[in-house]
Amino acid sequence: MTGIDDQILTDTGLPPEGRGRILLIGCGALAREVLDLKSANSWDHLDLHCLPAILHNHPQKIPQAVEDAVTARRADYAEVFVLYADCGTGGLLQATCERLGVSMLQGPHCYSFFEGNTAFAARDEITAFYLTDFLVRQFDAFVTKPLGLDRHPQLRDMYFGNYTKLVYQAQTDDPELTEKAKACAAFLKLDFERRFTGYGDLETALRNL
């Protein structure tokens, strides 16, 4: 006699524990925010698999890394959702996701979806350098050292001479992070602006799942 679990497996192609579960394949720079949202909203049906945040320094590698992760893990889930925007891939990630039949975050990058894609596009700030909570915490690892500013501070003008301000998009109200963001602006010799964005379109996308 066929048991109910066997029937579920036959009907859906998934074991019972995989029914209704959604795999989030995301950038490691979003890990803390996603876990906070999962906890605050009891979104226990969402599982997070993060790829290295340092891929943002090599965006051409993101589409293949996402495809490898989707291919390796999708059989265990009812749905896969990719927590990347375009992120410098020039449309290649969108094309990869369409070919794989999975959805992804909308927008050009995390600065846009944190503020809200519509609001960010309306600002049209071409001389602003953006930091998120993650990038404030990891400023040395993702900005100072990769650009060689710790060894060659004179490169600051080459990289940032056309910027006028540093905009800290705060996901949380953390005075310590705000002070560190101010220090980053001073180090780059830029004006400072803090905007509390919360989680923006990231939260909206996860809520819709």
WORASUL-V8983 format. One record per pair of residues at least 6 apart in sequence whose C-alpha atoms are under 7 Angstrom apart, sorted by the first residue. I is the first residue (numbers start at 1). GAP is how many residues later the second one is. D is the distance in Angstrom with one decimal. If there is no record, write none. Layout:
I|GAP|D / I|GAP|D
This chain:
5|11|6.4 / 8|8|6.4 / 9|6|5.2 / 9|7|6.8 / 14|62|6.4 / 18|58|5.6 / 18|59|5.0 / 18|60|6.4 / 19|58|6.7 / 19|59|5.7 / 20|25|6.9 / 20|58|5.6 / 21|24|4.9 / 21|25|6.1 / 21|56|5.6 / 21|57|5.7 / 21|58|6.9 / 22|23|6.2 / 22|24|5.0 / 22|25|6.3 / 22|55|5.8 / 22|56|6.0 / 22|57|4.9 / 22|58|5.6 / 23|23|6.0 / 23|24|4.9 / 23|25|6.0 / 23|54|6.4 / 23|56|6.4 / 23|57|4.8 / 23|58|6.2 / 24|22|6.8 / 24|23|5.9 / 24|24|4.8 / 24|25|6.0 / 24|56|6.0 / 24|57|5.0 / 24|58|5.8 / 24|59|6.4 / 25|23|6.2 / 25|24|5.0 / 25|25|5.8 / 25|56|6.3 / 25|57|4.9 / 25|58|5.8 / 26|23|6.3 / 26|24|4.8 / 26|25|6.1 / 26|56|5.8 / 26|57|4.2 / 26|58|6.0 / 27|23|5.5 / 27|24|5.2 / 27|25|6.5 / 27|26|5.5 / 27|56|6.4 / 27|57|6.3 / 28|22|5.0 / 28|23|5.4 / 28|24|5.2 / 28|25|4.4 / 29|24|5.1 / 29|105|6.0 / 31|19|6.8 / 38|6|6.8 / 55|6|6.7 / 55|7|6.3 / 59|28|6.7 / 59|29|5.6 / 59|30|5.5 / 60|29|5.7 / 63|29|6.5 / 63|30|4.8 / 63|33|6.4 / 74|6|6.5 / 80|22|6.0 / 81|21|6.1 / 81|22|5.3 / 81|23|5.7 / 82|21|6.2 / 82|22|4.4 / 82|23|6.6 / 83|21|5.9 / 83|22|5.7 / 84|20|6.3 / 84|21|5.6 / 85|19|6.8 / 85|20|5.0 / 85|21|5.5 / 85|22|5.3 / 85|23|5.6 / 85|24|5.0 / 85|25|6.6 / 86|7|6.3 / 86|8|6.9 / 86|21|6.5 / 86|22|4.9 / 86|23|5.8 / 87|21|5.9 / 87|22|4.7 / 97|6|6.3 / 107|6|6.1 / 107|10|6.0 / 111|19|6.9 / 112|8|5.4 / 113|87|6.0 / 113|88|5.0 / 113|89|6.3 / 114|83|6.1 / 114|84|6.9 / 114|85|5.4 / 114|86|4.3 / 114|87|5.9 / 114|88|6.5 / 115|82|5.3 / 115|85|5.4 / 116|84|5.3 / 116|85|5.4 / 127|35|6.4 / 127|36|4.4 / 127|37|5.5 / 127|38|6.9 / 128|35|5.7 / 128|36|6.2 / 128|37|5.1 / 128|38|5.7 / 128|39|6.4 / 129|34|6.6 / 129|36|6.3 / 129|37|4.8 / 129|38|6.0 / 130|36|5.8 / 130|37|4.9 / 130|38|5.9 / 130|39|7.0 / 131|36|6.3 / 131|37|4.9 / 131|38|6.0 / 132|36|6.0 / 132|37|5.0 / 132|38|6.0 / 133|37|5.8 / 133|38|6.2 / 136|41|6.7 / 136|44|6.7 / 136|45|5.8 / 144|6|5.9 / 149|6|6.3 / 149|7|6.6 / 156|32|6.7 / 164|26|5.6 / 164|27|6.3 / 165|25|4.6 / 165|26|4.2 / 165|27|5.7 / 166|19|5.7 / 166|24|5.8 / 166|25|5.9 / 166|26|5.1 / 166|27|6.2 / 167|25|6.1 / 167|26|4.8 / 167|27|5.8 / 168|13|6.5 / 168|25|6.1 / 168|26|4.7 / 168|27|6.1 / 169|25|6.2 / 169|26|5.0 / 169|27|5.8 / 169|28|5.9 / 170|24|6.9 / 170|25|5.9 / 170|26|4.6 / 170|27|5.7 / 170|28|6.4 / 171|25|6.3 / 171|26|5.7 / 171|27|4.1 / 171|28|5.8 / 172|26|6.2 / 182|10|6.3 / 185|6|6.4 / 185|7|5.9
